[in-house]
Amino acid sequence: QVQLVESGGGLVQPGESLRLSCAASGSTASIGVMAWYRQVPGKQREFVARIYRDGGTNYANSVKGRFTISMNNAANMVYLQMNSLRHEDTAVYFCNARSWRATDYWGQGTQVTVSS
């Protein structure tokens, strides 16, 4: 089992930045890839960014060039640096970990609100 705890959400104005953190604990050696997703009420959860153990990354087109995902393997931490935030980035952001056996684990989510 893997436990995930997100932090770092909050209220910011358009154009500002936030950094989300995700702390993983438990059977972290079983994790092959970690990712961030987000969800707006009434909509499906959508992919934001992922990072593999070897450092490879993927991003949703909507955040490419503005968001950066990174990982500290030794500390079992994953980060999402979000720059140039927009109103449409407002959502609950969830940390995800997928094991080598394709089991998904989720955090409880952290709210990000971008509002002027």
Summary of the structure (lengths in Angstrom):
residues: 116
radius of gyration: 13.4
end to end distance: 40.2
largest distance: 43.2
contacts: 339
relative contact order: 0.32
helix: 5%
strand: 57%
